[in-house]
Amino acid sequence: MALPPSLGKILIALGLLLVLIGIAVTFGKKFPLFHLPGDFAISSGSTSFYFPIVSCIILSIVLTAIIQIIGMVTRK
């Protein structure tokens, strides 16, 4: 069974993405992501609700840029 030639590039991109996720998890507590102004935190009695809307928007922009760059690199 022959593998497509772009499979190697896809695997490298996924590997780099996993490395970035690992770095984010390891050093995540040192960065203020998910504790930005605009993130909603509501607590009442024994119930609490937290929705990091601003952090999600920033994360979405960064991931979109990374995916676009990977797409430009892998496209010929």
C-alpha positions as CSV (number, residue, x, y, z in Angstrom):
1,M,0.0,0.0,0.0
2,A,1.5,3.3,-1.1
3,L,1.3,6.2,1.3
4,P,0.6,9.7,0.0
5,P,3.7,12.0,-0.1
6,S,2.0,14.7,1.9
7,L,1.5,12.3,4.9
8,G,5.0,13.0,6.3
9,K,4.3,16.8,6.3
10,I,1.0,16.2,8.0
11,L,2.6,14.0,10.7
12,I,5.3,16.6,11.3
13,A,2.7,19.4,11.7
14,L,0.7,17.3,14.1
15,G,3.9,16.5,16.1
16,L,4.7,20.2,16.3
17,L,1.2,20.9,17.5
18,L,1.5,18.2,20.2
19,V,4.8,19.8,21.3
20,L,3.1,23.2,21.6
21,I,0.2,21.7,23.5
22,G,2.7,20.0,25.9
23,I,4.5,23.2,26.5
24,A,1.3,25.1,27.1
25,V,0.2,22.4,29.7
26,T,3.6,22.4,31.4
27,F,3.9,26.2,31.7
28,G,0.2,27.0,31.7
29,K,0.0,28.2,35.3
30,K,2.7,30.8,34.8
31,F,0.8,32.5,32.0
32,P,-2.4,34.5,32.7
33,L,-4.4,32.8,29.9
34,F,-7.9,31.9,31.2
35,H,-7.7,34.6,33.8
36,L,-8.1,37.6,31.5
37,P,-10.4,40.6,32.0
38,G,-13.6,39.7,30.2
39,D,-13.6,36.1,31.3
40,F,-16.8,35.5,33.3
41,A,-16.7,34.0,36.8
42,I,-19.9,33.8,38.7
43,S,-20.3,32.1,42.1
44,S,-23.3,31.8,44.3
45,G,-23.2,29.7,47.4
46,S,-21.9,26.2,46.5
47,T,-22.3,26.7,42.7
48,S,-19.8,28.4,40.5
49,F,-19.7,29.1,36.7
50,Y,-16.6,30.1,34.8
51,F,-16.6,30.9,31.1
52,P,-13.3,32.3,29.6
53,I,-14.8,34.0,26.6
54,V,-11.8,36.4,26.0
55,S,-9.3,33.6,26.4
56,C,-11.3,31.5,23.9
57,I,-11.3,34.3,21.3
58,I,-7.5,34.8,21.7
59,L,-6.9,31.1,21.5
60,S,-9.0,30.9,18.4
61,I,-7.1,33.6,16.7
62,V,-3.7,32.0,17.5
63,L,-4.8,28.6,16.4
64,T,-6.3,30.0,13.2
65,A,-3.0,31.7,12.4
66,I,-1.0,28.5,13.1
67,I,-3.3,26.4,10.9
68,Q,-3.0,29.0,8.1
69,I,0.8,28.9,8.3
70,I,0.9,25.1,8.3
71,G,-1.5,25.2,5.3
72,M,0.8,27.5,3.4
73,V,3.9,25.5,4.2
74,T,2.4,22.1,3.2
75,R,0.7,23.5,0.0
76,K,2.8,23.5,-3.2
